[in-house]
Amino acid sequence: METFEINGLQLTLQKQGETRYSKVSYPLRYGRYAELRTPAHLFQFNLNGELKFITGRGRDWPNPSEWLKRTVTGDWVYYSAGGYDGPFDCFGEYYIPCFSYPTNNINSCDPFEEKAVVSAIEAAGLLHEELARLDLAFLSAEGRKFLELVKANPPAELLRKAATISEILGDSVSVLPPDTRHVDYEVIPLIVADGCLYKCGFCRVKSRLKFKERSKENIERQIKRLRDFFGNDLANYNSVFFGQHDALHSDPELIEFAARRAFEAFDLKNSNIADPRLFLFGSVDSLLKSNGATFDRIDRLPFTTYINVGLESADRETLGRLKKSITAEGVEAAFAKIADINKRYERIEITSNFVFGPGLPVGHMESVLRLIQKHFDRPSPKGAVYFSPFFDAGDSLWKKNIKREFYKLKIKIPVPSFLYLIQRL
């Protein structure tokens, strides 16, 4: 680690963050990074010299334990400590991500309306102007090299880079599995199959494409270009997301091919962060068609694998209202299989989603509780159940009380259960 003072700025290179993702109630950074302190802000950069995090240092900053994060697609996400109403019980994390785009977030406040938060984002652009005026001659070669990287990545350049992700993948990633919270949503995206099997009426992130597997050649091209895109910062990633909405429906041989090629090409064995993980979505039909040989293959991969399946309800009337083309019997069979796989395989965890909101048929929540309690007669650490807030803009009172209603539900469920906030790449 090397630290320099430059005109009231303090630059620290090669800071070593944590090497394993963990659940803690204070800010943590992972992998290797650099930071630049100004009187008003703390800016943190990845190994490409790209701005990653901002924290305010003044009294007007909402909370000294909260921060802004810039995603690879150029979104700003504000990490809120959530006050005193137990974010961990609701979300499984000590911080609540607040998004700068429409989602199913239940937070009533908008941090992006805070003057200090807006000023912090604006300060990032001004920082590059200030760096351009500095004389870097007295710095070490490493210090000059890194600041030149930072200067080469002003906001306009970061936006240009962010736009290339969709072009590399051949589509945008409109939603990440809820399980990616375990790695703070820091995943390398790789599309192995476009679209999904269903076009559910209630879905806010549905794909415009029908389900279709990508070729091995296409996957190889994505991997090569992604390796170039992430560059030096590839060393700070340990996880991969297989898109789009039902990668599990792909041929098992294709899944294995993509997983092993990604692990090798991204050099995840030598990542700065341990415990490589693979994330993907599945569906009722893809899960039911997958046999033991499929899961044996997945279990042998050099990842811990999380598969998230959208069940939504076990009630026939509710499924009809949601315009989801599956049956209550199919949901029952899928959930039974989820419970069995979670017991049988150490390196696979399958999680499920259900909707949660006002105005749904009475039989909906009764069916969900009956289904869960039927297959789990005692507490289990695996097989998390996520509940996706589902309500109209006019349901402000229910939105205000959603955490209280969720706590009433959570105490009846013997497996980990959380609210699912839709986050994109």
Secondary structure by P-SEA (a helix, b strand, c coil): cbbbbcccbbbbccccccccccccccccccccbbbbbcccbbbbbcccccccbbbbccccccccccbbbbcccbbbbbbcccccccccccccccbbbbbcccccccccccccccaaaaaaaaaaaaaaaaaaacccccccaaaaaaaaaaaaccaaaaaaaaaaccccccccccccccccccccccccccccccccccccccccccccccbbbbcaaaaaaaaaaaaaaacccccccccccccccccccccaaaaaaaaaaaaaaaccccccccbbbbbbcccaaaaaaccaaaaaaaaacccbbbbbbbcccccaaaaaaacccccaaaaaaaaaaaaaaaaccccbbbbbbbbbbcccccaaaaaaaaaaaaacccccccbbbbbcccccccaaaaaaaaaaaaaaaaaacccbbbbbccccc
